[in-house]
């Protein structure tokens, strides 16, 4: 079994869903692995990863609106060291994922037709986020 690992630095623009599928596809292609598994791990506690609809941007807007209502920002939290979006960002990350796994076949991610991989920034301001891409297989 072969392994390939790369850390991607992704600049976010503040609270939003950033499509990262092409960056992951590029890492898989660089790995040279034809059959295996792509594991993703986001090294942060106030951003997350989701696999979601890649065709209709309204789906992403609805998701963001739903999570904003579910976990509102404000002064209701004890932990607010970095502002009113601090603790809500941590809760939103806990409700979503910081890791994903996608099978690889013939050197390509086996995502469904309408699936894309997104980094979900939960903070108001942008950050440079680190994503570990680990590809294993043959």
C-alpha positions as CSV (number, residue, x, y, z in Angstrom):
1,X,0.0,0.0,0.0
2,X,1.2,3.5,-0.9
3,X,0.6,6.7,1.0
4,X,0.7,10.3,0.0
5,X,0.1,13.3,2.2
6,X,-0.2,17.0,1.6
7,X,-1.2,20.0,3.7
8,X,-3.2,22.5,1.8
9,X,-3.5,26.1,3.0
10,X,-6.8,27.5,2.1
11,X,-7.6,31.2,2.5
12,X,-11.2,31.9,3.5
13,X,-13.1,35.1,3.1
14,X,-15.2,35.0,6.2
15,X,-18.3,33.1,6.9
16,X,-19.0,31.1,3.8
17,X,-18.8,27.7,2.1
18,X,-15.7,27.5,-0.1
19,X,-15.6,24.8,-2.8
20,X,-12.4,22.8,-2.5
21,X,-13.1,19.8,-4.7
22,X,-10.6,20.8,-7.4
23,X,-7.8,21.2,-4.9
24,X,-8.6,17.7,-3.5
25,X,-8.8,16.2,-7.0
26,X,-5.4,17.7,-7.8
27,X,-3.8,16.2,-4.7
28,X,-5.3,12.8,-5.6
29,X,-3.9,13.0,-9.1
30,X,-0.5,14.0,-7.7
31,X,-0.5,11.0,-5.4
32,X,-0.5,8.6,-8.4
33,X,-2.8,6.3,-6.4
34,X,-5.5,4.7,-8.6
35,X,-7.5,2.7,-6.1
36,X,-7.8,3.6,-2.4
37,X,-9.1,6.2,0.0
38,X,-8.7,10.0,0.4
39,X,-8.9,11.1,4.0
40,X,-9.3,14.8,4.7
41,X,-8.7,16.4,8.1
42,X,-9.2,20.1,8.9
43,X,-6.9,21.3,11.6
44,X,-9.2,23.9,13.2
45,X,-12.1,24.1,15.7
46,X,-14.0,27.0,14.1
47,X,-14.4,25.7,10.5
48,X,-15.5,22.4,9.1
49,X,-15.8,20.2,6.1
50,X,-19.0,19.1,4.3
51,X,-19.8,17.1,1.2
52,X,-22.9,18.8,-0.3
53,X,-24.8,19.8,-3.4
54,X,-22.5,21.3,-6.1
55,X,-25.0,22.5,-8.7
56,X,-27.5,24.8,-7.0
57,X,-25.9,27.5,-4.8
58,X,-29.3,28.0,-3.1
59,X,-28.7,24.7,-1.2
60,X,-25.5,26.2,0.4
61,X,-27.4,29.4,1.2
62,X,-30.2,27.4,2.9
63,X,-27.7,25.4,4.9
64,X,-25.9,28.5,6.1
65,X,-29.2,30.2,7.0
66,X,-30.4,27.1,8.9
67,X,-27.2,26.8,10.9
68,X,-27.2,30.5,11.7
69,X,-30.7,30.2,13.2
70,X,-29.8,27.0,15.0
71,X,-26.7,28.5,16.5
72,X,-27.1,32.3,16.7
73,X,-24.3,34.7,17.4
74,X,-24.5,37.0,20.3
75,X,-23.7,37.6,24.0
76,X,-25.4,34.5,25.3
77,X,-22.1,32.4,25.5
78,X,-19.5,32.3,28.3
79,X,-16.6,31.8,25.8
80,X,-16.3,35.0,23.8
81,X,-12.6,35.7,23.8
82,X,-12.5,36.5,20.1
83,X,-15.9,38.1,19.8
84,X,-19.6,37.2,19.4
85,X,-18.9,34.7,16.6
86,X,-16.3,32.7,18.7
87,X,-18.4,30.1,20.6
88,X,-21.0,29.8,17.8
89,X,-18.2,28.9,15.4
90,X,-17.1,26.1,17.8
91,X,-20.6,24.8,18.2
92,X,-21.2,24.8,14.4
93,X,-18.0,22.8,13.9
94,X,-19.1,20.3,16.6
95,X,-22.3,19.8,14.7
96,X,-20.6,19.3,11.3
97,X,-17.3,17.5,10.6
98,X,-13.6,18.2,10.6
99,X,-12.8,15.1,8.6
100,X,-14.2,13.2,5.6
101,X,-13.2,10.1,3.6
102,X,-13.8,9.6,-0.1
103,X,-13.1,6.4,-2.0
104,X,-10.8,6.6,-5.1
105,X,-11.2,4.5,-8.2
106,X,-9.1,4.8,-11.4
107,X,-7.3,7.8,-9.8
108,X,-10.5,9.8,-9.3
109,X,-12.7,10.7,-6.2
110,X,-15.9,8.6,-6.2
111,X,-18.1,11.6,-5.4
112,X,-21.7,11.5,-6.6
113,X,-22.7,13.6,-9.6
114,X,-24.1,16.4,-7.5
115,X,-21.5,16.2,-4.7
116,X,-18.8,18.7,-3.9
117,X,-16.4,19.1,-1.0
118,X,-16.6,22.4,0.9
119,X,-14.6,24.1,3.6
120,X,-17.2,25.8,5.8
121,X,-15.8,28.9,7.5
122,X,-17.8,29.7,10.6
123,X,-16.0,32.9,11.6
124,X,-16.9,36.4,10.4
125,X,-13.4,37.2,9.2
126,X,-11.2,35.2,6.8
127,X,-8.5,32.8,8.0
128,X,-5.8,30.6,6.4
129,X,-7.1,27.1,7.1
130,X,-4.9,24.0,7.0
131,X,-6.3,20.9,5.4
132,X,-4.4,17.6,5.6
133,X,-5.0,15.4,2.5
134,X,-3.9,11.8,3.0
135,X,-4.3,9.4,0.1
136,X,-3.6,5.7,0.6
137,X,-4.0,2.8,-1.8
138,X,-2.3,1.3,-4.8
